Each structure stands twice: as structure tokens, then as C-alpha cells.
Amino acid sequence: MEEDLDEGQTQKGCLECCIKCLGGIPYPSLVATILLYAGVALFCGCGHEALSGTITILQNYFEVVRSPVDALDVFTMIDIIKYVIYGIASAFFVYGILLMVEGFFTSGAIKDLYGDFKITTCGRCVSAWFIMLTYIFMLAWLGVTAFTSIPVFIYFNIWNICQNATVLEGASLCLDPRQYGVVPLAEAKTVCAGSEKFYKMCESTELDMTFHLFICALAGAGAAVIAMIHYLMVLSANWAYVKDACRMQKYEDIKSKEEQELHDIHSTRSKERLNAYT
């Protein structure tokens, strides 16, 4: 009987501990972190593969070759963008962890778990710093989203030309990469409807896959923007909580100090009366 009672108390204690642990999770920050990781992973992965597909299309169908000298051609620019993607993936992986930790330490549930805590000036400065930094990153992701829409527009035009050339027989439609600044103006790399390369490119899986990968990368950048906006709302709420907690802390300190002074005055008067009586 005693063993069953002890086992029931142990299970009850574990259940209460699990409930407290689950209550200590900052769920808004968790949702924003998951959305940020999903958006960054989608943007970096699909963007990297779409850039590789672009290189394949330029080399196989437009006969664009890499410059033998150290010149800033389209292939060098694509390599630079790939390295930027590597940096974005690493930086926002760390930044998501930092924001999640900040959410834990400013959550009211942590106060219930570990007792009362003191709000310091450093804590308020850290919260304000994260708000400013997240706002800057949100603007940066808006720029990335706008930049990612450019290749989506270009590939949509190419796909549209392929569709029109298939429907309209004898149509004089051409693709010239010079229109998009991919190759210098002196190099003529035009591919027109009716040529073998044109139909091979339109029927190839590289064009269709690259187009859809850029669309997924655009969706990932949009998800990252939404995650940054979500983080701004969470951080603003945390900042308001820290500010109110700081005011409450000052009020409690003043109240405790006044009560201590009243207690000292009362003790002094009691001693004086006792001395006068004796």
C-alpha cells in the first residue's frame, strides 16, 4: 500500500515538473524561430541549387563561358552570391538561437520556475538592442525578397516565350541574355525560336526546375520576413514586460525601504518608552 502511494506521489511530481517545464517555453519565440529556420533553409537551399541550374543553362544553351582572367562576369557574381548564402545560413542559425534564449530569460514563466529575479540595466539594453537589430534584419530581408523576385521575373519571361513559341508556329521569338546584363553587349548569345537549342532548352528539366527553385527561394525569403515581423512583436512585448517589471521592482524596493524605516522608528520608540518606564 505504501509502495503504491509513493509511486503515485512520484508520478504526480513528474507530471507537475513536466507541466512547469512546458509552461516555461516561450511559444511565440519558438514559433518565430521555427518559421525563421524554415524560411532561411528554403531560401538558402533552393537559391543555391537555382544558381547552379542557371550556370548549367548558360553554359549548355547560351554557350556562355567563364572568363579566363579574373574578371567580374556572371559566373563570378553567382559564386559570390553562393558565398553570401553560406553566410546567411550560418548567421541566422546563430541569431535564431540568441533570440530564443532572450525569449526564455524575458518570459514570465521563467520567473515562476526559478523565483523572482532582478531586472538590470544591462537586461533592458539587451532587449532594446535585439529590437533594433531585428528591425534592421527585417529591412534586409525585404531587400533580399525584392532581389530574389528579379530572377523569378526573368525565368517567367523565358517560360512565357517558350509557351508562346510552342503555341504560335512560325513566331519570331528570341532570348537574348544581353537584355538582362548577363553577358557584355559585344557578345551575341541570342537563342531564337526554331533553333534546336531553343526547343531543347524549353523542353529541358533544368529550365523548369530552376524556375520553380527560384519561386521556392522567394517564398523562403518571404517567410523570413514574416518571422522577423513576428520576432519584432515578441521582442516588443518582452520589452514592455521588462519595463513594467523594472517599475514594479523600484516600487517594491521603495516600499520595503519605507517599511523598514517605519519598523526602525517603532522599535526606537518602544525602547524609549521601556527606558522611561524603568
Backbone as CSV, one residue per row, in Angstrom:
resi,resn,N_x,N_y,N_z,CA_x,CA_y,CA_z,C_x,C_y,C_z
1,MET,0.831,-1.209,0.000,0.000,0.000,0.000,0.866,1.259,0.000
2,GLU,1.913,1.230,0.856,2.816,2.373,0.921,3.587,2.540,-0.381
3,GLU,3.969,1.408,-1.016,4.690,1.494,-2.286,3.817,2.124,-3.366
4,ASP,2.518,1.753,-3.403,1.610,2.348,-4.386,1.445,3.843,-4.138
5,LEU,1.402,4.249,-2.857,1.262,5.654,-2.516,2.496,6.439,-2.939
6,ASP,3.695,5.854,-2.672,4.933,6.513,-3.080,5.032,6.629,-4.598
7,GLU,4.606,5.573,-5.298,4.652,5.599,-6.760,3.707,6.660,-7.321
8,GLY,2.514,6.788,-6.704,1.565,7.809,-7.149,2.093,9.212,-6.912
9,GLN,2.747,9.435,-5.763,3.332,10.746,-5.500,4.473,11.057,-6.465
10,THR,5.262,10.021,-6.820,6.361,10.222,-7.769,5.830,10.610,-9.146
11,GLN,4.775,9.893,-9.596,4.181,10.223,-10.885,3.573,11.617,-10.876
12,LYS,2.941,11.982,-9.752,2.375,13.315,-9.651,3.457,14.378,-9.693
13,GLY,4.589,14.103,-9.032,5.692,15.050,-9.050,6.286,15.207,-10.434
14,CYS,6.422,14.102,-11.166,6.945,14.173,-12.533,5.987,14.931,-13.448
15,LEU,4.680,14.719,-13.263,3.688,15.413,-14.086,3.731,16.916,-13.820
16,GLU,3.822,17.300,-12.555,3.909,18.716,-12.238,5.190,19.333,-12.802
17,CYS,6.281,18.581,-12.746,7.544,19.079,-13.298,7.447,19.267,-14.806
18,CYS,6.813,18.318,-15.486,6.651,18.435,-16.945,5.773,19.622,-17.306
19,ILE,4.701,19.826,-16.518,3.808,20.966,-16.777,4.555,22.285,-16.579
20,LYS,5.387,22.356,-15.546,6.162,23.570,-15.314,7.170,23.806,-16.442
21,CYS,7.811,22.727,-16.893,8.783,22.867,-17.990,8.107,23.324,-19.279
22,LEU,6.935,22.728,-19.580,6.199,23.138,-20.780,5.695,24.566,-20.649
23,GLY,5.331,24.956,-19.435,4.888,26.330,-19.228,6.020,27.330,-19.319
24,GLY,7.255,26.863,-19.143,8.390,27.770,-19.225,8.893,28.022,-20.626
25,ILE,8.301,27.366,-21.631,8.739,27.559,-23.018,8.079,28.808,-23.582
26,PRO,8.849,29.748,-24.130,8.246,30.925,-24.777,7.728,30.546,-26.168
27,TYR,6.484,30.175,-26.257,5.939,29.640,-27.508,5.943,30.650,-28.657
28,PRO,5.662,31.947,-28.431,5.776,32.888,-29.555,7.173,32.933,-30.152
29,SER,8.195,32.935,-29.287,9.572,32.910,-29.797,9.881,31.595,-30.496
30,LEU,9.320,30.499,-29.986,9.542,29.195,-30.607,8.941,29.152,-32.015
31,VAL,7.710,29.675,-32.165,7.066,29.701,-33.481,7.854,30.575,-34.446
32,ALA,8.296,31.740,-33.966,9.079,32.625,-34.828,10.410,31.991,-35.222
33,THR,11.036,31.258,-34.301,12.311,30.599,-34.611,12.127,29.502,-35.646
34,ILE,11.075,28.700,-35.489,10.804,27.641,-36.470,10.530,28.241,-37.850
35,LEU,9.746,29.319,-37.884,9.450,29.974,-39.157,10.704,30.578,-39.771
36,LEU,11.569,31.150,-38.934,12.822,31.722,-39.442,13.721,30.641,-40.020
37,TYR,13.886,29.535,-39.290,14.737,28.454,-39.780,14.188,27.848,-41.075
38,ALA,12.861,27.686,-41.130,12.260,27.135,-42.344,12.465,28.074,-43.530
39,GLY,12.255,29.371,-43.313,12.435,30.327,-44.403,13.870,30.433,-44.861
40,VAL,14.811,30.487,-43.911,16.226,30.587,-44.283,16.692,29.316,-44.984
41,ALA,16.261,28.145,-44.492,16.645,26.883,-45.133,16.088,26.804,-46.554
42,LEU,14.840,27.226,-46.726,14.225,27.191,-48.051,14.918,28.165,-49.000
43,PHE,15.212,29.361,-48.503,15.874,30.352,-49.352,17.291,29.919,-49.724
44,CYS,18.059,29.479,-48.727,19.459,29.127,-48.987,19.568,27.867,-49.842
45,GLY,18.794,26.828,-49.508,18.886,25.586,-50.270,18.405,25.732,-51.694
46,CYS,17.194,26.272,-51.859,16.645,26.424,-53.213,17.412,27.467,-54.010
47,GLY,17.833,28.552,-53.340,18.606,29.567,-54.052,19.932,29.047,-54.546
48,HIS,20.608,28.251,-53.732,21.894,27.678,-54.141,21.732,26.760,-55.343
49,GLU,20.737,25.875,-55.306,20.525,24.954,-56.414,20.028,25.682,-57.665
50,ALA,19.228,26.738,-57.484,18.764,27.509,-58.637,19.918,28.222,-59.323
51,LEU,20.870,28.720,-58.544,22.048,29.358,-59.145,22.897,28.341,-59.912
52,SER,23.015,27.136,-59.374,23.739,26.080,-60.089,23.030,25.727,-61.398
53,GLY,21.692,25.670,-61.359,20.938,25.420,-62.577,21.089,26.537,-63.590
54,THR,21.194,27.771,-63.122,21.416,28.904,-64.035,22.748,28.770,-64.753
55,ILE,23.770,28.346,-64.048,25.077,28.138,-64.682,24.976,27.069,-65.765
56,THR,24.270,25.989,-65.482,24.099,24.913,-66.468,23.378,25.411,-67.713
57,ILE,22.326,26.202,-67.527,21.569,26.724,-68.675,22.430,27.664,-69.504
58,LEU,23.177,28.537,-68.863,24.018,29.474,-69.604,25.113,28.755,-70.382
59,GLN,25.685,27.734,-69.795,26.772,27.023,-70.474,26.267,26.100,-71.577
60,ASN,25.146,25.430,-71.376,24.683,24.419,-72.336,23.884,25.015,-73.490
61,TYR,23.106,26.051,-73.237,22.178,26.537,-74.261,22.540,27.917,-74.803
62,PHE,23.199,28.739,-74.004,23.600,30.061,-74.493,25.095,30.139,-74.795
63,GLU,25.832,29.055,-74.508,27.262,28.958,-74.798,28.056,30.098,-74.164
64,VAL,27.674,30.453,-72.952,28.417,31.452,-72.193,29.528,30.733,-71.437
65,VAL,30.758,31.187,-71.607,31.909,30.545,-70.978,32.460,31.455,-69.898
66,ARG,33.096,30.815,-68.936,33.712,31.570,-67.842,34.938,32.312,-68.351
67,SER,35.107,33.535,-67.889,36.236,34.358,-68.325,37.537,33.771,-67.798
68,PRO,38.553,33.641,-68.660,39.821,33.061,-68.191,40.576,33.966,-67.234
69,VAL,40.340,35.252,-67.292,41.013,36.193,-66.399,40.106,36.473,-65.213
70,ASP,40.677,37.148,-64.220,39.911,37.483,-63.017,39.015,38.688,-63.300
71,ALA,37.957,38.442,-64.032,37.003,39.497,-64.372,35.684,39.231,-63.664
72,LEU,34.914,40.290,-63.481,33.631,40.175,-62.808,32.560,39.814,-63.833
73,ASP,32.516,38.526,-64.192,31.496,38.074,-65.122,30.332,37.472,-64.348
74,VAL,29.375,36.910,-65.068,28.172,36.386,-64.423,28.486,35.188,-63.530
75,PHE,29.477,34.386,-63.902,29.824,33.215,-63.097,30.483,33.629,-61.782
76,THR,31.313,34.670,-61.835,31.921,35.180,-60.601,30.868,35.758,-59.668
77,MET,29.897,36.462,-60.242,28.822,37.019,-59.422,27.991,35.915,-58.776
78,ILE,27.738,34.841,-59.522,26.983,33.722,-58.952,27.764,33.066,-57.814
79,ASP,29.085,32.924,-57.978,29.912,32.361,-56.904,29.866,33.246,-55.657
80,ILE,29.896,34.571,-55.860,29.831,35.496,-54.722,28.493,35.352,-53.996
81,ILE,27.409,35.254,-54.775,26.083,35.107,-54.165,25.993,33.796,-53.387
82,LYS,26.636,32.742,-53.897,26.632,31.465,-53.173,27.331,31.601,-51.822
83,TYR,28.464,32.313,-51.793,29.152,32.520,-50.523,28.312,33.370,-49.571
84,VAL,27.585,34.342,-50.121,26.684,35.138,-49.285,25.593,34.249,-48.690
85,ILE,25.098,33.300,-49.469,24.080,32.367,-48.973,24.638,31.528,-47.826
86,TYR,25.884,31.077,-47.952,26.502,30.323,-46.854,26.552,31.174,-45.578
87,GLY,26.929,32.446,-45.742,26.995,33.328,-44.581,25.634,33.585,-43.962
88,ILE,24.601,33.750,-44.803,23.250,33.977,-44.294,22.768,32.777,-43.488
89,ALA,23.017,31.577,-44.000,22.579,30.374,-43.299,23.246,30.265,-41.923
90,SER,24.540,30.529,-41.860,25.253,30.417,-40.582,24.831,31.513,-39.608
91,ALA,24.739,32.750,-40.113,24.438,33.878,-39.230,23.047,33.766,-38.621
92,PHE,22.062,33.399,-39.412,20.706,33.369,-38.877,20.432,32.105,-38.070
93,PHE,21.245,31.079,-38.238,21.155,29.939,-37.326,21.550,30.375,-35.916
94,VAL,22.637,31.138,-35.814,23.083,31.638,-34.509,22.108,32.678,-33.972
95,TYR,21.614,33.554,-34.850,20.716,34.621,-34.398,19.392,34.055,-33.882
96,GLY,18.905,32.988,-34.517,17.687,32.356,-34.027,17.868,31.785,-32.637
97,ILE,19.030,31.197,-32.366,19.311,30.665,-31.027,19.361,31.802,-29.997
98,LEU,20.010,32.917,-30.369,20.104,34.045,-29.445,18.730,34.620,-29.120
99,LEU,17.875,34.738,-30.128,16.535,35.261,-29.880,15.717,34.297,-29.035
100,MET,15.933,33.005,-29.232,15.217,32.020,-28.423,15.671,32.103,-26.965
101,VAL,16.962,32.260,-26.738,17.478,32.397,-25.370,16.943,33.676,-24.731
102,GLU,16.904,34.756,-25.504,16.369,36.009,-24.990,14.900,35.864,-24.612
103,GLY,14.158,35.079,-25.410,12.765,34.828,-25.090,12.599,34.047,-23.796
104,PHE,13.512,33.098,-23.533,13.453,32.343,-22.285,13.672,33.253,-21.078
105,PHE,14.665,34.120,-21.167,15.037,34.909,-19.999,14.098,36.072,-19.742
106,THR,13.308,36.467,-20.719,12.346,37.544,-20.509,10.923,37.029,-20.396
107,SER,10.765,35.735,-20.365,9.422,35.154,-20.252,8.989,35.157,-18.791
108,GLY,7.710,35.417,-18.583,7.190,35.418,-17.223,7.179,34.036,-16.610
109,ALA,7.155,32.986,-17.471,7.141,31.627,-16.932,8.460,31.277,-16.257
110,ILE,9.560,31.849,-16.704,10.859,31.585,-16.064,10.868,32.147,-14.644
111,LYS,10.175,33.266,-14.474,10.084,33.840,-13.125,9.355,32.896,-12.177
112,ASP,8.314,32.235,-12.676,7.578,31.285,-11.847,8.411,30.048,-11.537
113,LEU,9.284,29.662,-12.475,10.083,28.456,-12.267,11.225,28.681,-11.290
114,TYR,11.935,29.784,-11.460,13.169,29.980,-10.720,13.081,31.107,-9.690
115,GLY,11.879,31.552,-9.414,11.731,32.568,-8.405,11.894,33.959,-8.986
116,ASP,11.784,34.945,-8.081,11.854,36.330,-8.523,13.269,36.658,-8.977
117,PHE,13.357,37.579,-9.912,14.665,37.943,-10.430,14.747,39.462,-10.501
118,LYS,15.934,39.964,-10.639,16.182,41.391,-10.693,16.376,41.827,-12.142
119,ILE,15.645,42.889,-12.517,15.782,43.447,-13.855,16.910,44.470,-13.812
120,THR,17.971,44.238,-14.535,19.111,45.127,-14.538,19.067,46.041,-15.751
121,THR,19.894,47.069,-15.709,20.004,47.982,-16.851,20.553,47.255,-18.068
122,CYS,21.451,46.304,-17.848,22.009,45.509,-18.942,20.922,44.706,-19.648
123,GLY,19.998,44.132,-18.859,18.902,43.369,-19.464,18.022,44.233,-20.334
124,ARG,17.724,45.456,-19.875,16.910,46.353,-20.688,17.644,46.768,-21.954
125,CYS,18.934,46.992,-21.846,19.724,47.371,-23.034,19.791,46.221,-24.037
126,VAL,19.900,44.988,-23.544,19.943,43.833,-24.444,18.630,43.693,-25.201
127,SER,17.504,43.868,-24.500,16.206,43.779,-25.163,16.055,44.860,-26.222
128,ALA,16.460,46.083,-25.903,16.379,47.174,-26.882,17.312,46.919,-28.069
129,TRP,18.482,46.344,-27.797,19.427,46.042,-28.871,18.857,44.993,-29.818
130,PHE,18.219,43.966,-29.289,17.615,42.936,-30.135,16.474,43.500,-30.978
131,ILE,15.704,44.429,-30.416,14.625,45.045,-31.194,15.189,45.817,-32.372
132,MET,16.224,46.614,-32.133,16.835,47.394,-33.209,17.470,46.482,-34.263
133,LEU,18.175,45.445,-33.805,18.847,44.549,-34.739,17.840,43.762,-35.570
134,THR,16.755,43.309,-34.941,15.727,42.566,-35.674,15.039,43.449,-36.701
135,TYR,14.835,44.716,-36.371,14.231,45.642,-37.340,15.141,45.831,-38.549
136,ILE,16.443,45.947,-38.307,17.397,46.078,-39.423,17.391,44.818,-40.283
137,PHE,17.363,43.648,-39.633,17.322,42.391,-40.396,16.021,42.247,-41.184
138,MET,14.923,42.760,-40.638,13.669,42.709,-41.376,13.771,43.531,-42.656
139,LEU,14.364,44.724,-42.571,14.556,45.541,-43.763,15.495,44.856,-44.755
140,ALA,16.531,44.189,-44.212,17.456,43.470,-45.095,16.753,42.333,-45.821
141,TRP,15.896,41.600,-45.114,15.165,40.508,-45.754,14.148,41.022,-46.766
142,LEU,13.602,42.202,-46.530,12.734,42.810,-47.548,13.520,43.080,-48.825
143,GLY,14.768,43.567,-48.667,15.619,43.773,-49.830,15.972,42.468,-50.522
144,VAL,16.244,41.428,-49.729,16.538,40.113,-50.316,15.331,39.574,-51.081
145,THR,14.150,39.773,-50.522,12.933,39.329,-51.206,12.753,40.048,-52.535
146,ALA,12.988,41.361,-52.528,12.875,42.120,-53.778,13.933,41.668,-54.786
147,PHE,15.149,41.394,-54.307,16.214,40.944,-55.209,15.914,39.554,-55.770
148,THR,15.320,38.684,-54.946,15.009,37.327,-55.405,13.885,37.329,-56.431
149,SER,13.040,38.343,-56.397,11.949,38.403,-57.383,12.457,38.689,-58.795
150,ILE,13.682,39.213,-58.926,14.229,39.527,-60.260,14.445,38.263,-61.083
151,PRO,15.184,37.247,-60.577,15.319,36.020,-61.387,13.995,35.302,-61.607
152,VAL,13.061,35.414,-60.669,11.737,34.820,-60.894,11.061,35.482,-62.087
153,PHE,11.173,36.806,-62.176,10.590,37.534,-63.310,11.281,37.155,-64.618
154,ILE,12.621,37.024,-64.569,13.372,36.659,-65.784,12.979,35.269,-66.266
155,TYR,12.929,34.318,-65.361,12.583,32.947,-65.765,11.111,32.836,-66.160
156,PHE,10.271,33.674,-65.584,8.879,33.676,-66.030,8.777,34.166,-67.476
157,ASN,9.568,35.169,-67.820,9.578,35.641,-69.209,10.094,34.561,-70.154
158,ILE,11.150,33.868,-69.754,11.681,32.793,-70.597,10.650,31.682,-70.761
159,TRP,10.013,31.307,-69.662,8.976,30.265,-69.731,7.811,30.711,-70.605
160,ASN,7.444,31.993,-70.511,6.346,32.516,-71.318,6.703,32.507,-72.801
161,ILE,7.959,32.842,-73.128,8.402,32.810,-74.523,8.373,31.382,-75.057
162,CYS,8.791,30.434,-74.231,8.750,29.025,-74.656,7.315,28.579,-74.910
163,GLN,6.387,28.996,-74.060,4.989,28.620,-74.256,4.411,29.250,-75.523
164,ASN,4.731,30.510,-75.768,4.215,31.183,-76.962,4.818,30.604,-78.229
165,ALA,6.101,30.236,-78.173,6.731,29.644,-79.354,6.137,28.286,-79.674
166,THR,5.691,27.574,-78.652,5.063,26.270,-78.879,3.658,26.420,-79.469
167,VAL,2.942,27.431,-78.988,1.562,27.630,-79.454,1.527,28.298,-80.823
168,LEU,2.342,29.336,-81.024,2.348,30.098,-82.267,3.444,29.573,-83.183
169,GLU,3.083,28.878,-84.174,4.066,28.340,-85.112,4.570,29.456,-86.027
170,GLY,5.856,29.453,-86.264,6.468,30.448,-87.126,6.700,31.787,-86.459
171,ALA,6.478,31.876,-85.137,6.686,33.143,-84.431,8.170,33.413,-84.285
172,SER,8.570,34.654,-84.497,9.972,35.053,-84.390,10.230,35.546,-82.971
173,LEU,10.534,34.615,-82.097,10.801,34.928,-80.696,12.229,34.535,-80.363
174,CYS,12.928,35.432,-79.673,14.334,35.194,-79.350,14.595,35.496,-77.878
175,LEU,15.605,34.822,-77.357,16.081,35.050,-76.000,17.495,35.608,-76.080
176,ASP,17.670,36.813,-75.552,18.968,37.468,-75.594,19.399,37.779,-74.164
177,PRO,20.413,37.102,-73.631,20.845,37.371,-72.248,21.415,38.765,-72.050
178,ARG,21.740,39.469,-73.154,22.239,40.835,-73.014,21.165,41.776,-72.466
179,GLN,19.893,41.423,-72.657,18.810,42.247,-72.131,18.808,42.305,-70.610
180,TYR,19.333,41.276,-69.979,19.345,41.199,-68.522,20.727,41.472,-67.937
181,GLY,21.669,41.884,-68.774,23.006,42.182,-68.289,23.819,40.973,-67.912
182,VAL,23.437,39.802,-68.423,24.164,38.579,-68.083,25.498,38.514,-68.798
183,VAL,25.536,38.932,-70.059,26.767,38.929,-70.853,27.001,40.336,-71.365
184,PRO,28.232,40.676,-71.745,28.501,42.008,-72.294,27.738,42.246,-73.597
185,LEU,27.554,43.518,-73.920,26.807,43.873,-75.116,27.515,43.446,-76.394
186,ALA,28.843,43.308,-76.344,29.587,42.934,-77.549,29.404,41.459,-77.911
187,GLU,28.961,40.648,-76.958,28.792,39.217,-77.208,27.337,38.919,-77.564
188,ALA,27.140,38.322,-78.707,25.798,37.951,-79.159,25.549,36.486,-78.823
189,LYS,24.710,36.251,-77.838,24.380,34.894,-77.402,22.882,34.634,-77.546
190,THR,22.319,35.108,-78.634,20.876,35.020,-78.834,20.474,33.608,-79.234
191,VAL,19.374,33.139,-78.645,18.773,31.848,-78.998,17.346,32.128,-79.448
192,CYS,17.022,31.821,-80.710,15.718,32.147,-81.276,14.880,30.894,-81.479
193,ALA,13.564,31.122,-81.546,12.643,30.021,-81.796,12.902,29.413,-83.169
194,GLY,12.804,28.125,-83.248,13.095,27.411,-84.479,14.433,26.714,-84.446
195,SER,15.318,27.155,-83.569,16.616,26.508,-83.451,16.523,25.289,-82.539
196,GLU,17.481,24.393,-82.706,17.470,23.170,-81.909,17.723,23.456,-80.436
197,LYS,18.621,24.409,-80.150,18.924,24.738,-78.765,17.717,25.333,-78.049
198,PHE,16.945,26.121,-78.791,15.769,26.746,-78.179,14.776,25.691,-77.706
199,TYR,14.452,24.734,-78.558,13.470,23.716,-78.185,14.026,22.767,-77.130
200,LYS,15.319,22.491,-77.203,15.916,21.649,-76.169,15.854,22.330,-74.797
201,MET,16.131,23.629,-74.792,16.086,24.363,-73.528,14.659,24.424,-72.981
202,CYS,13.685,24.671,-73.849,12.296,24.767,-73.403,11.772,23.432,-72.894
203,GLU,12.269,22.336,-73.457,11.809,21.012,-73.041,12.678,20.396,-71.946
204,SER,13.737,21.087,-71.570,14.660,20.513,-70.589,14.095,20.622,-69.180
205,THR,14.566,19.747,-68.324,14.165,19.800,-66.916,14.903,20.895,-66.156
206,GLU,16.066,21.323,-66.667,16.827,22.357,-65.978,16.054,23.664,-65.900
207,LEU,15.420,24.054,-67.009,14.675,25.314,-67.020,13.495,25.258,-66.061
208,ASP,12.723,24.197,-66.129,11.546,24.078,-65.265,11.948,23.984,-63.799
209,MET,12.976,23.204,-63.504,13.413,23.033,-62.122,13.991,24.331,-61.562
210,THR,14.801,25.031,-62.351,15.405,26.274,-61.877,14.347,27.333,-61.621
211,PHE,13.355,27.392,-62.501,12.264,28.346,-62.327,11.532,28.094,-61.010
212,HIS,11.188,26.858,-60.745,10.455,26.538,-59.511,11.340,26.681,-58.272
213,LEU,12.638,26.431,-58.409,13.539,26.628,-57.272,13.635,28.098,-56.891
214,PHE,13.670,28.976,-57.873,13.686,30.403,-57.568,12.374,30.841,-56.909
215,ILE,11.263,30.249,-57.325,9.982,30.556,-56.681,10.010,30.118,-55.214
216,CYS,10.559,28.931,-54.949,10.665,28.451,-53.564,11.602,29.332,-52.746
217,ALA,12.696,29.790,-53.375,13.610,30.698,-52.677,12.918,32.013,-52.341
218,LEU,12.087,32.514,-53.261,11.314,33.729,-52.989,10.337,33.503,-51.837
219,ALA,9.702,32.341,-51.815,8.796,32.020,-50.710,9.551,31.933,-49.384
220,GLY,10.768,31.368,-49.412,11.570,31.301,-48.194,11.962,32.676,-47.682
221,ALA,12.324,33.586,-48.601,12.648,34.950,-48.179,11.426,35.638,-47.584
222,GLY,10.249,35.399,-48.178,9.024,35.960,-47.603,8.727,35.404,-46.223
223,ALA,8.976,34.102,-46.027,8.781,33.502,-44.703,9.741,34.108,-43.677
224,ALA,10.967,34.396,-44.103,11.929,35.034,-43.192,11.469,36.439,-42.804
225,VAL,10.871,37.168,-43.741,10.325,38.497,-43.424,9.211,38.376,-42.390
226,ILE,8.311,37.416,-42.581,7.220,37.204,-41.622,7.784,36.830,-40.250
227,ALA,8.840,35.997,-40.241,9.464,35.614,-38.971,10.072,36.829,-38.268
228,MET,10.699,37.725,-39.033,11.266,38.930,-38.432,10.177,39.823,-37.848
229,ILE,9.047,39.949,-38.555,7.926,40.733,-38.027,7.386,40.085,-36.751
230,HIS,7.288,38.755,-36.753,6.831,38.038,-35.559,7.798,38.271,-34.401
231,TYR,9.088,38.219,-34.677,10.092,38.482,-33.643,9.953,39.903,-33.091
232,LEU,9.679,40.867,-33.974,9.525,42.245,-33.513,8.350,42.360,-32.539
233,MET,7.251,41.684,-32.843,6.108,41.711,-31.931,6.453,41.062,-30.599
234,VAL,7.159,39.922,-30.652,7.541,39.222,-29.421,8.507,40.063,-28.596
235,LEU,9.512,40.641,-29.258,10.500,41.439,-28.538,9.884,42.702,-27.957
236,SER,8.936,43.297,-28.682,8.264,44.489,-28.153,7.450,44.144,-26.909
237,ALA,6.770,42.989,-26.954,6.017,42.552,-25.777,6.964,42.255,-24.610
238,ASN,8.085,41.624,-24.898,9.065,41.344,-23.841,9.641,42.636,-23.265
239,TRP,9.872,43.623,-24.151,10.392,44.906,-23.687,9.392,45.575,-22.746
240,ALA,8.105,45.516,-23.105,7.079,46.095,-22.233,7.039,45.367,-20.891
241,TYR,7.201,44.047,-20.940,7.215,43.268,-19.689,8.416,43.654,-18.828
242,VAL,9.583,43.780,-19.440,10.783,44.145,-18.689,10.634,45.549,-18.100
243,LYS,10.042,46.446,-18.877,9.848,47.816,-18.383,8.904,47.844,-17.192
244,ASP,7.784,47.118,-17.283,6.844,47.062,-16.161,7.466,46.374,-14.948
245,ALA,8.240,45.311,-15.211,8.892,44.621,-14.099,9.909,45.522,-13.408
246,CYS,10.581,46.363,-14.208,11.551,47.294,-13.619,10.845,48.316,-12.735
247,ARG,9.698,48.825,-13.208,8.933,49.765,-12.387,8.423,49.094,-11.113
248,MET,7.924,47.881,-11.255,7.444,47.153,-10.084,8.579,46.884,-9.104
249,GLN,9.769,46.603,-9.650,10.924,46.343,-8.795,11.291,47.594,-8.007
250,LYS,11.265,48.762,-8.672,11.568,50.010,-7.965,10.516,50.296,-6.895
251,TYR,9.257,50.026,-7.230,8.183,50.238,-6.255,8.360,49.327,-5.045
252,GLU,8.698,48.059,-5.268,8.897,47.132,-4.165,10.083,47.546,-3.310
253,ASP,11.153,48.042,-3.951,12.323,48.492,-3.185,11.973,49.684,-2.309
254,ILE,11.240,50.651,-2.886,10.852,51.825,-2.098,9.914,51.435,-0.961
255,LYS,8.969,50.547,-1.258,8.025,50.099,-0.238,8.738,49.365,0.891
256,SER,9.701,48.501,0.495,10.449,47.760,1.516,11.293,48.699,2.365
257,LYS,11.849,49.722,1.716,12.673,50.681,2.466,11.819,51.477,3.439
258,GLU,10.619,51.907,3.005,9.735,52.650,3.895,9.266,51.780,5.050
259,GLU,8.937,50.534,4.771,8.512,49.640,5.851,9.630,49.412,6.854
260,GLN,10.860,49.314,6.358,11.994,49.135,7.261,12.206,50.365,8.125
261,GLU,12.028,51.564,7.514,12.167,52.791,8.305,11.080,52.895,9.371
262,LEU,9.830,52.532,8.993,8.756,52.552,9.977,9.009,51.555,11.098
263,HIS,9.544,50.400,10.745,9.857,49.395,11.761,10.954,49.897,12.691
264,ASP,11.953,50.582,12.133,13.034,51.114,12.971,12.514,52.196,13.900
265,ILE,11.639,53.059,13.364,11.071,54.127,14.210,10.238,53.530,15.338
266,HIS,9.431,52.527,15.007,8.602,51.881,16.024,9.469,51.193,17.083
267,SER,10.535,50.563,16.654,11.430,49.901,17.610,12.119,50.916,18.503
268,THR,12.508,52.043,17.951,13.185,53.084,18.745,12.247,53.665,19.786
269,ARG,11.014,53.946,19.361,10.043,54.483,20.321,9.716,53.482,21.419
270,SER,9.632,52.210,21.049,9.359,51.189,22.068,10.481,51.126,23.087
271,LYS,11.712,51.221,22.611,12.847,51.199,23.527,12.856,52.425,24.425
272,GLU,12.500,53.610,23.832,12.472,54.823,24.638,11.406,54.736,25.728
273,ARG,10.238,54.193,25.387,9.186,54.045,26.387,9.577,53.052,27.476
274,LEU,10.259,51.982,27.051,10.687,50.996,28.028,11.741,51.582,28.964
275,ASN,12.645,52.383,28.435,13.656,53.022,29.255,13.039,54.042,30.209
276,ALA,12.031,54.796,29.673,11.370,55.778,30.529,10.578,55.087,31.634
277,TYR,10.005,53.962,31.374,9.233,53.245,32.383,10.134,52.667,33.464
278,THR,11.290,52.154,33.038,12.197,51.565,34.014,12.931,52.622,34.814
